Amino acid sequence: MAQPQVLFNYTGHLPECPTWNAQENCLYWTDILENEIHRYNIASKKHDVIQFSEEVGCFALCETGGFIVALRSGIYLTNRTGLITRKVCDNPNNPTLARFNDGGTDRDGRFYAGTFWGPGDYNGALLCRVDNDLTPHVIQHDIHGANGLAFSADKKWMFTSDTPNRVIYRTPLDKQGEPGKREVFKRFEPGQGIPDGAAIDEEGCYWTALFDGYRIARLSPDGDVLEEYQLPVRCPTMVCFGGDDMKTLFITTTRENMDNGEVAERPLSGAIFTLKVAVAGMPKLKFKVNE
Ligand SMILES: O=C1O[C@H](CS(=O)(=O)O)[C@@H](O)[C@H](O)[C@H]1O
């Protein structure tokens, strides 16, 4: 059975949102707590860091180049160097209480970004969608920490997770992509790890990082665990597919909230891992602006 391998000599603080760019042969990701977007060229091994002034919860690559980024204060378009070119919207939560967290694009190139409710006193976070004409919508509430966004190839389902609430949801989408009523896809018992970032493969299976669970899992379209892969770190945060054949799974991990003892014991906490898989993954689409 394939084993996860370290991508290169790097450990971040809170790496998330791995995103493959086939044209550039590059992996992008954010380090949320260091206000950074990273780019790593798999062939040349060149590593670049783009610095922002606020936490970068998530982002997507834009078709025209540059990024759509969800910073703590709101959602913005930037050029390739991270220079803000346009504000899309404010953070619809109170930004002092909730930063953006997981996000990405759907099968029509719309952008989604969810928030993480910092005080944790109730499910105060939400999920927003930015349409291709740049109109923002809040499409879901009742979330503690938005995570696990992925879309089925047939455009019929949106998957999300709520990590602190230990649950993966699925939401039916109509022909226009409007969400219906969210339902539970899978709950995790205490001690099993909790579902964090995710991606879907060509067989419709949902790959989830199991934060606090030392592993990632591949779930069938019915929610059964088909495969699991152990990691030498406690907290994987998100996965994406990439490589020439889309059969490399990139796995981000974190060292957030770990004491020196744990980091010494598990020094790869915060590293990025790769795993060769048998079934190709669905590519992430770029954000499309049609104005
Ligand atoms: O996505 C995230 O999830 C984790 C885990 S938890 O929800 O707090 O259990 C969190 O630490 C991290 O900050 C966040 O980005």
The ligand as an SDF file (V2000), in Angstrom:
LIG
                    3D

 15 15  0  0  0  0  0  0  0  0999 V2000
  -10.0070   24.1510    9.5580 O   0  0  0  0  0  0  0  0  0  0  0  0
   -9.5980   24.2370   10.6860 C   0  0  0  0  0  0  0  0  0  0  0  0
   -9.8500   23.2510   11.5810 O   0  0  0  0  0  0  0  0  0  0  0  0
   -9.0680   23.1090   12.7320 C   0  0  0  0  0  0  0  0  0  0  0  0
   -9.6350   22.0950   13.6790 C   0  0  0  0  0  0  0  0  0  0  0  0
  -10.9120   22.4950   14.7240 S   0  0  0  0  0  0  0  0  0  0  0  0
  -12.0620   22.8480   13.9280 O   0  0  0  0  0  0  0  0  0  0  0  0
  -10.5270   23.6130   15.5960 O   0  0  0  0  0  0  0  0  0  0  0  0
  -11.2170   21.3420   15.5490 O   0  0  0  0  0  0  0  0  0  0  0  0
   -8.6180   24.4060   13.3040 C   0  0  0  0  0  0  0  0  0  0  0  0
   -7.7010   24.2210   14.3140 O   0  0  0  0  0  0  0  0  0  0  0  0
   -8.0480   25.3020   12.2480 C   0  0  0  0  0  0  0  0  0  0  0  0
   -7.7760   26.5540   12.7860 O   0  0  0  0  0  0  0  0  0  0  0  0
   -8.9710   25.4850   11.1110 C   0  0  0  0  0  0  0  0  0  0  0  0
   -8.3910   26.1920   10.0610 O   0  0  0  0  0  0  0  0  0  0  0  0
  1  2  2  0
  2  3  1  0
  2 14  1  0
  3  4  1  0
  4  5  1  0
  4 10  1  0
  5  6  1  0
  6  7  2  0
  6  8  2  0
  6  9  1  0
 10 11  1  0
 10 12  1  0
 12 13  1  0
 12 14  1  0
 14 15  1  0
M  END
$$$$
